[in-house]
Each structure stands twice: as C-alpha cells, then as structure tokens.
Amino acid sequence: DLIVDQTIEKVSFCAPDRNFDRAFSYICRDGTTRRWICHCFMAVKDTGERLSHAVGCAFAACLERKQKREKECGVTATFDASRTTFTREGSFRVTTATEQAEREEIMRQMPDAE
C-alpha cells in the first residue's frame, strides 16, 4: 500500500538516522501547506542506511526520468517566488497522429513573423 505520495522535485534530503540503526528520513516541501516536513521511517528487516540509499536512488531516478520526459514533451515549470507556487505549462499527453497532422497544418497556414 502507498504510505506517502511525494512530489519528486520537492525532496531535498534523504539519509539514515545516526541514532537508530534501522531508521531513515527525508526532508521535503509539502505541496499544499508549503512547509518543510521531515518524514521518518523505521525499517522492519533492513538497516536505515541501506533503505535510505535505495530511496535516495529512487528519488534521483524518478527526477531524472521526469526531467527527460519534460524536455521531450516541451513541458516547462516556473516558480513564482512572491506566491511560492509552481506553474506547469505544456502536457505529457501523447497526441494522436491525426492531432499532430492538424497542428502541423495550422502551423503551415500561419503567416511568417517577417
């Protein structure tokens, strides 16, 4: 079952606990309250160091895939410091061949900027 649904861009730190061998935690910014929160977990069978490494690698891999997908799809995200909000422009939705052909036809019909 899903324990925590975390936005990858907002994770800033992931490490084992130095006081408890089976514990690890990560710090992230909450999407709704904008507060920084520390999520702590206690391993059942493994060490906190090993799980922390696995979770950190998973965060890094997900972020890398997301950034690659954003680049390929033309999705951009901007941060408004005055309102501390992120705005995403574009879509990850895959267009059909018909939609792509229609879009290209519209672009051909547009007059040049010159």
C-alpha positions in Angstrom: 0.0 0.0 0.0 1.0 3.6 -0.6 2.4 5.2 2.6 3.4 8.7 1.3 2.6 10.3 -2.1 5.6 12.7 -2.6 6.3 15.2 -5.4 9.9 14.4 -6.5 11.1 17.9 -7.1 10.5 18.9 -3.6 12.7 16.3 -1.8 15.8 17.9 -0.5 17.5 15.4 1.7 17.5 11.7 2.4 19.7 10.0 5.0 19.9 7.3 7.6 19.4 8.3 11.2 22.6 8.4 13.2 20.9 7.4 16.5 18.8 4.5 15.3 20.3 1.8 13.1 17.0 0.9 11.3 15.7 4.5 10.8 16.0 6.8 7.9 14.3 10.0 6.9 13.9 12.6 4.1 13.0 16.3 4.1 10.6 17.7 1.6 8.3 20.6 1.0 4.6 19.9 1.4 2.6 20.8 -1.8 -0.4 22.3 -0.1 1.0 24.0 3.1 4.4 24.9 1.6 6.0 23.9 4.9 9.2 21.8 5.0 8.4 18.4 6.6 10.7 15.6 7.8 9.3 12.1 7.0 10.9 9.4 9.2 10.6 5.7 8.7 11.7 2.7 10.7 12.9 -0.4 8.8 11.4 -3.8 9.7 14.1 -6.0 8.4 16.9 -3.9 6.8 19.2 -1.1 8.0 18.2 2.5 7.7 21.4 3.2 5.8 20.5 0.6 3.1 16.9 1.8 2.8 18.0 5.4 2.7 20.3 4.7 -0.2 17.6 2.8 -2.1 15.0 5.6 -1.5 17.6 8.3 -2.4 18.4 6.4 -5.7 14.7 6.0 -6.4 14.1 9.8 -6.0 17.1 10.5 -8.2 16.0 8.1 -10.9 12.4 9.4 -10.9 13.5 13.0 -11.1 15.9 12.2 -14.0 13.1 10.4 -15.9 10.7 13.3 -15.2 13.1 15.9 -16.4 13.9 13.9 -19.6 10.1 13.5 -20.3 9.6 17.2 -19.7 12.3 18.0 -22.2 11.0 15.7 -24.8 7.4 16.9 -24.4 8.2 20.6 -24.1 6.8 20.8 -20.6 8.1 23.7 -18.5 7.7 24.6 -14.9 8.2 28.0 -13.4 8.4 29.1 -9.8 6.8 32.3 -8.6 8.7 33.4 -5.5 6.2 36.1 -4.5 3.4 33.4 -4.2 5.8 30.4 -3.7 4.0 28.4 -6.3 5.0 26.3 -9.2 3.2 26.6 -12.6 3.5 23.9 -15.2 3.0 24.7 -18.9 2.5 22.0 -21.6 1.3 18.5 -21.3 2.7 15.0 -21.1 -0.4 13.8 -23.0 0.7 11.9 -26.2 -1.0 13.4 -29.2 -2.6 11.1 -31.9 -1.2 11.2 -35.5 -4.4 13.0 -36.6 -4.0 15.7 -33.9 -0.3 16.1 -34.8 -1.2 16.4 -38.5 -3.8 19.1 -37.7 -1.4 21.0 -35.6 1.3 20.9 -38.3 -1.3 22.1 -40.9 -2.3 25.0 -38.7 1.4 26.0 -38.3 1.9 25.9 -42.1 -1.0 28.2 -42.6 0.2 30.8 -40.2 2.0 33.8 -41.8 5.7 34.2 -41.1 6.7 36.7 -38.5 8.8 38.5 -41.1 
